[in-house]
C-alpha cells in the first residue's frame, strides 16, 4: 500500500509497472531528480493533479495484481 508522502521513485521501486498510471496523470518526468526527492503530494501540486485519486488508482492496481 502506498501513500501520498512517498516519492515517485519509491513507488516505482515497488512496481515499475505503475509508470503508465503516473503518465495518465500528466507526470511524464518519472526519471527526473525531483521524482526521487519530493513526495507524490508535492509533485501533484506542481502538476495540478489530484494526489488522492492517483494514490487510489495505484493502490487499486497493486491490490488487483496481488489478488
N, CA, C and O atoms as a MOPAC input file, in Angstrom:
PM7 MOZYME 1SCF
protein

 N      0.84700 1    -1.18100 1     0.00000 1
 C      0.00000 1     0.00000 1     0.00000 1
 C      0.89000 1     1.24200 1     0.00000 1
 O      1.81100 1     1.36200 1     0.80800 1
 N      0.60600 1     2.14100 1    -0.90000 1
 C      1.39500 1     3.36500 1    -0.97300 1
 C      0.60200 1     4.52200 1    -0.38200 1
 O     -0.61100 1     4.42900 1    -0.19300 1
 N      1.30900 1     5.62100 1    -0.09200 1
 C      0.63500 1     6.81800 1     0.41800 1
 C      1.23700 1     8.05000 1    -0.25400 1
 O      2.27900 1     7.97300 1    -0.90500 1
 N      0.56600 1     9.18000 1    -0.08500 1
 C      0.96300 1    10.39800 1    -0.79700 1
 C      2.25000 1    11.02300 1    -0.29100 1
 O      2.76800 1    11.95100 1    -0.91400 1
 N      2.77700 1    10.53800 1     0.82100 1
 C      4.04900 1    11.05600 1     1.32700 1
 C      5.24700 1    10.38300 1     0.66800 1
 O      6.37900 1    10.84700 1     0.80500 1
 N      4.99600 1     9.29000 1    -0.04400 1
 C      6.08100 1     8.56800 1    -0.71800 1
 C      6.48400 1     9.32400 1    -1.98400 1
 O      5.67500 1    10.03500 1    -2.58000 1
 N      7.73300 1     9.16000 1    -2.37800 1
 C      8.19500 1     9.77900 1    -3.61900 1
 C      7.80300 1     8.88700 1    -4.79900 1
 O      7.51200 1     7.70300 1    -4.63400 1
 N      7.80400 1     9.47700 1    -5.97700 1
 C      7.52800 1     8.71300 1    -7.19000 1
 C      8.54700 1     7.58800 1    -7.31900 1
 O      8.20000 1     6.46300 1    -7.67800 1
 N      9.79600 1     7.89900 1    -7.02600 1
 C     10.85600 1     6.88800 1    -7.10000 1
 C     10.59000 1     5.70600 1    -6.18300 1
 O     10.80200 1     4.56000 1    -6.57900 1
 N     10.13100 1     5.96400 1    -4.96800 1
 C      9.81700 1     4.87600 1    -4.03800 1
 C      8.71800 1     3.98300 1    -4.59800 1
 O      8.79700 1     2.75700 1    -4.51800 1
 N      7.70400 1     4.60400 1    -5.15900 1
 C      6.58300 1     3.83600 1    -5.71200 1
 C      7.04900 1     3.01300 1    -6.91100 1
 O      6.65400 1     1.85500 1    -7.05400 1
 N      7.87300 1     3.58800 1    -7.76200 1
 C      8.38000 1     2.85800 1    -8.92000 1
 C      9.26500 1     1.68700 1    -8.50800 1
 O      9.31800 1     0.67600 1    -9.20900 1
 N      9.95900 1     1.81200 1    -7.38400 1
 C     10.76800 1     0.69700 1    -6.89400 1
 C      9.88400 1    -0.45800 1    -6.41100 1
 O     10.29300 1    -1.61800 1    -6.46000 1
 N      8.69700 1    -0.14400 1    -5.95500 1
 C      7.75500 1    -1.18500 1    -5.53200 1
 C      7.25400 1    -1.94600 1    -6.76100 1
 O      7.19400 1    -3.17600 1    -6.75800 1
 N      6.89700 1    -1.20400 1    -7.80600 1
 C      6.41000 1    -1.83300 1    -9.04600 1
 C      6.53200 1    -0.83300 1   -10.19500 1
 O      5.78500 1     0.14300 1   -10.26500 1
 N      7.47500 1    -1.08700 1   -11.08300 1
 C      7.70800 1    -0.18000 1   -12.21400 1
 C      6.52300 1    -0.14000 1   -13.17700 1
 O      6.41300 1     0.78300 1   -13.98400 1
 N      5.65200 1    -1.11600 1   -13.10200 1
 C      4.50300 1    -1.17400 1   -13.99300 1
 C      3.44100 1    -0.12100 1   -13.68000 1
 O      2.45000 1    -0.01300 1   -14.40200 1
 N      3.63500 1     0.65300 1   -12.61400 1
 C      2.69300 1     1.74100 1   -12.31500 1
 C      3.03700 1     3.00800 1   -13.10000 1
 O      2.30500 1     3.99500 1   -13.02200 1
 N      4.12400 1     2.99700 1   -13.84400 1
 C      4.53500 1     4.17300 1   -14.62000 1
 C      3.41700 1     4.71200 1   -15.51300 1
 O      3.22500 1     5.92700 1   -15.56100 1
 N      2.66900 1     3.85600 1   -16.22600 1
 C      1.58100 1     4.39800 1   -17.05900 1
 C      0.51100 1     5.14400 1   -16.26100 1
 O     -0.11900 1     6.06600 1   -16.78000 1
 N      0.30500 1     4.75300 1   -15.01400 1
 C     -0.67800 1     5.45600 1   -14.18000 1
 C     -0.19100 1     6.87200 1   -13.91300 1
 O     -0.96500 1     7.82600 1   -14.00700 1
 N      1.09100 1     7.01400 1   -13.58100 1
 C      1.65500 1     8.35600 1   -13.38500 1
 C      1.49900 1     9.17800 1   -14.66400 1
 O      1.13700 1    10.35300 1   -14.61200 1
 N      1.77100 1     8.55800 1   -15.80300 1
 C      1.70000 1     9.28000 1   -17.07100 1
 C      0.26700 1     9.71100 1   -17.39300 1
 O      0.05800 1    10.77800 1   -17.97000 1
 N     -0.71300 1     8.89500 1   -17.02700 1
 C     -2.11300 1     9.28200 1   -17.22200 1
 C     -2.44700 1    10.56000 1   -16.44500 1
 O     -3.33400 1    11.32000 1   -16.83300 1
 N     -1.73100 1    10.78000 1   -15.35600 1
 C     -1.94800 1    11.96400 1   -14.52700 1
 C     -1.03100 1    13.11800 1   -14.93400 1
 O     -0.92500 1    14.11000 1   -14.21300 1
 N     -0.37600 1    12.99200 1   -16.07500 1
 C      0.45000 1    14.07400 1   -16.60000 1
 C      1.85100 1    14.13000 1   -16.04200 1
 O      2.55600 1    15.12100 1   -16.23100 1
 N      2.26300 1    13.08600 1   -15.36000 1
 C      3.61300 1    13.04900 1   -14.78100 1
 C      4.51400 1    12.21400 1   -15.68600 1
 O      4.65100 1    11.00300 1   -15.51500 1
 N      5.12200 1    12.89500 1   -16.65200 1
 C      5.93900 1    12.21300 1   -17.64700 1
 C      7.42400 1    12.24000 1   -17.30400 1
 O      8.23700 1    11.64700 1   -18.01400 1
 N      7.77400 1    12.91300 1   -16.24000 1
 C      9.19400 1    13.07000 1   -15.88500 1
 C      9.56500 1    12.10400 1   -14.75800 1
 O     10.11300 1    12.52000 1   -13.73700 1
 N      9.27100 1    10.83200 1   -14.94100 1
 C      9.48400 1     9.84500 1   -13.88000 1
 C     10.95000 1     9.64300 1   -13.53600 1
 O     11.26800 1     9.18900 1   -12.43600 1
 N     11.83700 1     9.96600 1   -14.44300 1
 C     13.26000 1     9.78400 1   -14.18200 1
 C     13.97800 1    11.04700 1   -13.73000 1
 O     15.19000 1    11.01900 1   -13.51500 1
 N     13.25900 1    12.14900 1   -13.58100 1
 C     13.92300 1    13.39800 1   -13.20100 1
 C     14.31100 1    13.37300 1   -11.72300 1
 O     13.73600 1    12.60500 1   -10.95000 1
 N     15.26500 1    14.19000 1   -11.32500 1
 C     15.71800 1    14.19900 1    -9.92600 1
 C     14.59800 1    14.47400 1    -8.92700 1
 O     14.63600 1    13.96400 1    -7.80700 1
 N     13.61700 1    15.26100 1    -9.30900 1
 C     12.52400 1    15.55200 1    -8.38500 1
 C     11.71400 1    14.30000 1    -8.05700 1
 O     11.13800 1    14.20200 1    -6.97400 1
 N     11.66400 1    13.35000 1    -8.97800 1
 C     10.87500 1    12.13600 1    -8.77400 1
 C     11.40500 1    11.31800 1    -7.60100 1
 O     10.66500 1    10.53300 1    -7.00700 1
 N     12.66700 1    11.49400 1    -7.26800 1
 C     13.22000 1    10.74200 1    -6.14900 1
 C     13.25300 1    11.56300 1    -4.86200 1
 O     13.45000 1    11.01600 1    -3.77700 1
 N     13.05900 1    12.87500 1    -4.98400 1
 C     13.21300 1    13.73100 1    -3.81600 1
 C     11.89600 1    14.21500 1    -3.21600 1
 O     11.74900 1    14.23300 1    -1.99400 1
 N     10.94400 1    14.60500 1    -4.04900 1
 C      9.72200 1    15.18400 1    -3.49900 1
 C      8.61700 1    14.13500 1    -3.36700 1
 O      8.61300 1    13.12100 1    -4.06500 1
 N      7.69400 1    14.40100 1    -2.46700 1
 C      6.57500 1    13.47700 1    -2.25800 1
 C      5.62300 1    13.52700 1    -3.44900 1
 O      5.62900 1    14.48200 1    -4.22600 1
 N      4.80500 1    12.48300 1    -3.57800 1
 C      3.79000 1    12.50000 1    -4.63300 1
 C      2.82600 1    13.65400 1    -4.40900 1
 O      2.31600 1    14.23200 1    -5.36800 1
 N      2.57600 1    13.98900 1    -3.16500 1
 C      1.69400 1    15.11200 1    -2.85200 1
 C      2.25700 1    16.40700 1    -3.43300 1
 O      1.53200 1    17.18200 1    -4.05600 1
 N      3.55000 1    16.63500 1    -3.22600 1
 C      4.19500 1    17.83400 1    -3.77200 1
 C      4.20600 1    17.81200 1    -5.29700 1
 O      3.94400 1    18.82800 1    -5.94100 1
 N      4.51100 1    16.64700 1    -5.87100 1
 C      4.54700 1    16.52600 1    -7.33000 1
 C      3.17300 1    16.79500 1    -7.93300 1
 O      3.06200 1    17.46400 1    -8.95900 1
 N      2.14000 1    16.27800 1    -7.30100 1
 C      0.77900 1    16.50500 1    -7.80500 1
 C      0.39500 1    17.97400 1    -7.70300 1
 O     -0.30000 1    18.49600 1    -8.57400 1
 N      0.84000 1    18.63900 1    -6.65100 1
 C      0.54900 1    20.06600 1    -6.51000 1
 C      1.18400 1    20.84900 1    -7.65500 1
 O      0.56500 1    21.76200 1    -8.20300 1
 N      2.40800 1    20.49700 1    -8.01600 1
 C      3.11000 1    21.17300 1    -9.11400 1
 C      2.41300 1    20.90700 1   -10.44900 1
 O      2.30200 1    21.79600 1   -11.29300 1
 N      1.94500 1    19.66500 1   -10.62700 1
 C      1.32900 1    19.27100 1   -11.89800 1
 C     -0.17500 1    19.54700 1   -11.94800 1
 O     -0.81100 1    19.34900 1   -12.98300 1
 N     -0.73900 1    20.00200 1   -10.83700 1
 C     -2.16300 1    20.31000 1   -10.79900 1
 C     -3.04800 1    19.08000 1   -10.89100 1
 O     -4.11800 1    19.12000 1   -11.49800 1
 N     -2.60300 1    17.98900 1   -10.28800 1
 C     -3.37500 1    16.74400 1   -10.32000 1
 C     -3.82300 1    16.36100 1    -8.91600 1
 O     -3.29700 1    16.86100 1    -7.92200 1
 N     -4.79300 1    15.47800 1    -8.85500 1
 C     -5.38100 1    15.04800 1    -7.59600 1
 C     -4.57700 1    13.89000 1    -7.00700 1
 O     -4.62900 1    12.77200 1    -7.51900 1
 N     -3.84300 1    14.15500 1    -5.94700 1
 C     -2.98000 1    13.13700 1    -5.35000 1
 C     -3.79000 1    11.98300 1    -4.76600 1
 O     -3.36300 1    10.83100 1    -4.83700 1
 N     -4.94800 1    12.28000 1    -4.19400 1
 C     -5.75100 1    11.21300 1    -3.60200 1
 C     -6.23200 1    10.23000 1    -4.66800 1
 O     -6.24800 1     9.02100 1    -4.43500 1
 N     -6.61600 1    10.73500 1    -5.81500 1
 C     -7.05800 1     9.86400 1    -6.91000 1
 C     -5.88500 1     9.05800 1    -7.46200 1
 O     -6.03700 1     7.87700 1    -7.77500 1
 N     -4.72400 1     9.68600 1    -7.58200 1
 C     -3.52900 1     8.98200 1    -8.05400 1
 C     -3.17700 1     7.83900 1    -7.11200 1
 O     -2.95700 1     6.71100 1    -7.55500 1
 N     -3.12400 1     8.12400 1    -5.82500 1
 C     -2.80500 1     7.09200 1    -4.82100 1
 C     -3.84300 1     5.97500 1    -4.88000 1
 O     -3.49600 1     4.79500 1    -4.82300 1
 N     -5.10800 1     6.34800 1    -4.99400 1
 C     -6.17800 1     5.34900 1    -5.06500 1
 C     -5.98100 1     4.42200 1    -6.27200 1
 O     -6.07700 1     3.20300 1    -6.13700 1
 N     -5.70900 1     4.98900 1    -7.43800 1
 C     -5.54600 1     4.17300 1    -8.64200 1
 C     -4.32900 1     3.25600 1    -8.55100 1
 O     -4.38900 1     2.10200 1    -8.97500 1
 N     -3.23700 1     3.75900 1    -8.00700 1
 C     -2.04700 1     2.92500 1    -7.86700 1
 C     -2.31700 1     1.79900 1    -6.87300 1
 O     -1.96300 1     0.64900 1    -7.13400 1
 N     -2.93800 1     2.11500 1    -5.73700 1
 C     -3.24200 1     1.07900 1    -4.75100 1
 C     -4.21800 1     0.04300 1    -5.30800 1
 O     -4.09300 1    -1.14200 1    -5.00200 1
 N     -5.18400 1     0.47100 1    -6.12000 1
 C     -6.09900 1    -0.46800 1    -6.76400 1
 C     -5.33800 1    -1.41900 1    -7.68000 1
 O     -5.56600 1    -2.62900 1    -7.66600 1
 N     -4.43800 1    -0.86000 1    -8.47000 1
 C     -3.62700 1    -1.67800 1    -9.37600 1
 C     -2.81900 1    -2.70800 1    -8.58200 1
 O     -2.80900 1    -3.89300 1    -8.91700 1
 N     -2.14500 1    -2.24400 1    -7.53200 1
 C     -1.30500 1    -3.14600 1    -6.74000 1
 C     -2.14800 1    -4.23400 1    -6.05800 1
 O     -1.71300 1    -5.38200 1    -5.96600 1
 N     -3.33700 1    -3.88500 1    -5.58300 1
 C     -4.22000 1    -4.86000 1    -4.93500 1
 C     -4.69600 1    -5.90800 1    -5.93400 1
 O     -4.73300 1    -7.09700 1    -5.61900 1
 N     -5.05800 1    -5.47400 1    -7.13000 1
 C     -5.50900 1    -6.40800 1    -8.16400 1
 C     -4.38400 1    -7.34600 1    -8.58300 1
 O     -4.61300 1    -8.52300 1    -8.85900 1
 N     -3.18500 1    -6.81800 1    -8.62700 1
 C     -2.03100 1    -7.61600 1    -9.02500 1
 C     -1.75500 1    -8.72300 1    -7.99600 1
 O     -1.41100 1    -9.84700 1    -8.36100 1
 N     -1.90800 1    -8.39100 1    -6.71100 1
 C     -1.68000 1    -9.37300 1    -5.65000 1
 C     -2.79200 1   -10.41600 1    -5.59800 1
 O     -2.55300 1   -11.59100 1    -5.31700 1
 N     -4.02100 1    -9.95600 1    -5.87900 1
 C     -5.18300 1   -10.82400 1    -5.75200 1
 C     -5.30000 1   -11.75600 1    -6.88100 1
 O     -6.23200 1   -12.56000 1    -6.92400 1

